[in-house]
Amino acid sequence: VKAPRHRLYGLMAEFHAPADVVAAAQAAHAAGYRRMEAYSPYPIEELAEALHLHHSKLPMLVLIGGVVGGLAGYGLQYWSSVIEYPMNIGGRPFHSWPAFIVPAFETTILFAALTAVLGMLALNGLPEPYHPVFNVPSFALATRDRFFLAIESRDPRFDEAETRRFLEGLSGVTAVAEVQP
Amino acid sequence: MARVPDDRPDDIARDALPPPPPLPPELIAGEHTFGSVTEKIASLTLTRRTPLWWFAGFAVSFLLFMGLLWAVVNLLFRGIGVWGPNVPIGWGFDIINLVWWIGIGHAGTLISAILLLLRQPWRTSINRFAEAMTLFAVACAVFYPIFHTGRPWLAAYWLFPYPNTMGLWPQFRSPLIWDVFAIGTYASVSFLFWFVGLIPDFATLRDRAKSKPWKVAYGMLAMGWRGSARHWHNYDTAYLLLAGLATPLVISVHTVVSFDFAIGIVPGWHATIFPPYFVAGAIYAGFAMVLTLAIPLRKFYRLEDFITMTHLENMAKVMLATGLIVGYGYMTEAFMSWYSANEYERFMIVNRMTGPYWYMYAALILCNVVMINTLWVKNLRTSVPYLFFISFVVSVGMWLERYVIIVTSLHRDFLPSSWGMYSGTAYDWSAFIGTIGFFLTLFFLFIRFLPVISIFEMRTILPEAELKENP
């Protein structure tokens, strides 16, 4: 009995220069591939543009986080100083809003910053203990000096032989590897 | 402009932008590639051989740290009477050192956040350890407000808003509670900023580590970072947003710390100049500490290629600029005391300059006004030994500034019957030197186990990273 053939995660092309991977990502997008991902050891803005990535949802999340933080901080102070534990000190108003601004500002920043970090991790799907791309031995260099473009087998245009030919034909490509699932 | 018709709109939009300014070549000395930068910085952490100087430095720091333990044990068993503060000087080393340490921390955030927003590429090789310095300095700072209560486990209910069985809530109108929120937020956000910056470098260490335990440890910290374009897209956005959030935060923190004084009615404290003057002083002291740490670090780790003379000189310039603002603050204080026509204010400034603590004020002016102006001279500004020396002068000067502000303002109360003198006890000094030991202990651990320079950001400033042509 033949062992069931596992479907590949995809094919991965390796590059040595940042300009090559950007050009490759543009070419792959132009060729109609959509389910693909490029990897680089440092952020390359052009690469995100070449893949036509949508604007990050993060700024909106951070705004919401900041607003919630500000309201929570102010609300806590209002509730504890006016409702729960009012202290009459020389007849001064319980709702001393100028004093409450300082902690409310700090909670705004705190909640917004927490949202930025946790939101970034969540949008990136981290922590992620396993990912198929790590099965390619040379992928360890993706955090050093190599650039990769991986086209997933889930892409409707993916065909093992055809896509391999396409990747091998790109300029600057040094190797094309199968990514085991 | 002649264009082939199949050009996509985003290409044209990008070409319409002016090209980014070329990087000054002196930010990285020598020939470096993505690989060599990665190897150099990662090998400092991943090498099996710990250098001898590391053990020597760690041992001395740890010994000093034990002085803190001795002081704290005495404090907890015998009470806060072992410390120097007493009527009329109710605040002593505890608040002097709190302000000193918090101020030192500010340079880290300035470098990592404000210089990022201002697009200063020279921040790249110093931001990581400056951020670590911020975290450790804040850790030293919070020691004082926690332990000056004597029994910190009994102090939680008036510091933190939590539903306690006594039904009590903190007094949110007090600057001391603002401090809790400001410093708590500052410590948290500084940690987040530092940790987010480390994630891609943890991934580099995970992929470079040879031994299984380190691979697992760095792998857990990297959380599965792959450096995909989607990752970087969200990452850059998060990093920029954090910088934007940390910028007003860092300004607010020392402003709130200055409110501890400025909100009170004590002559010498009750001044509107305090917030800007404290913030400038904080950045000034912080850059001095960055220099104190950077100069031996580049020497012992042979990082002269990455932390070049340009970096040191730029830091000296920031120190000079903020030092002049601090000097302006001293002048304003003196002028406003005279201009206020308030006899208590006038007495305070004359007493500060000529009273029993005149030598403290004179030393402060020597350090922060006279000595700092030597940095106008380019030969001195570009001399590594002199910069190392001046960084200590500034640290001492800023400590004296807080001593002068706190002690001389309190020691002559409104009534001569409540006049007094203050000096730190052996426990005060031991706790202060102990926090320096704690700070250095943490710093030595940091430089051994984590990358001292942000590897992925160094890659972005290499000439190799320039996209020569966009096809």
Interface residues (C-beta under 8 A of the other chain):
Chain A: P18 A19 V22 A23 A25 Q26 E37 A38 Y39 S40 P41 Y42 P43 I44 E45 E46 L47 A48 E49 L51 L53 S56 L58 P59 V62 G66 G73 L76 Q77 S80 S81 E84 Y85 M87 S96 A99 F100 V102 P103 F105 E106 T107 I109 L110 A112 A113 L114 A116 V117 G119 M120 L121 L123 N124 G125 L126 P127 E128 P129 Y130 H131 V133 F134 A140 L141 A142 T143 R144 D145
Chain B: D10 R14 T33 F34 G35 T38 P161 G167 L168 W169 P170 Q171 F172 R173 I177 W178 F181 A182 G184 T185 S188 V189 L192 F193 F195 V196 P200 A203 T204 R206 D207 R208 M223 G224 W225 R226 G227 S228 A229 R230 H231 W232 H233 N234 Y235 D236 T237 A238 L241 L242 L245 A246 P248 L249 S252 V256 F259 F456 E457 R459 T460 E464 A465 L467 K468 E469 N470 P471
